[in-house]
Amino acid sequence: MSVYKVIDIVGTSPDSWEAAAAAAVARASSSLRDLRVAEVQQFDLTIGDDGQVESYRVKLAVSFKFED
């Protein structure tokens, strides 16, 4: 039997939502072990004063296994 914890994380990228999600997972995997699933919860972006997209943001629910 296994138990998993789910946390929300947010990744950002100036390039794309995919890059933002990849950055979030890469960072989470550096401090959390045994990541299992990342579920996209929300997409959004920041807009600069000039009306252009500054960055893409993705909110993920990430699960990881509790260690024994």
Secondary structure, DSSP 4 states (H G I P E B T S, - for coil): ---EEEEEEEEEESS-HHHHHHHHHHHHHHH-SSEEEEEEEEEEEEE-TTSSEEEEEEEEEEEEEPP-
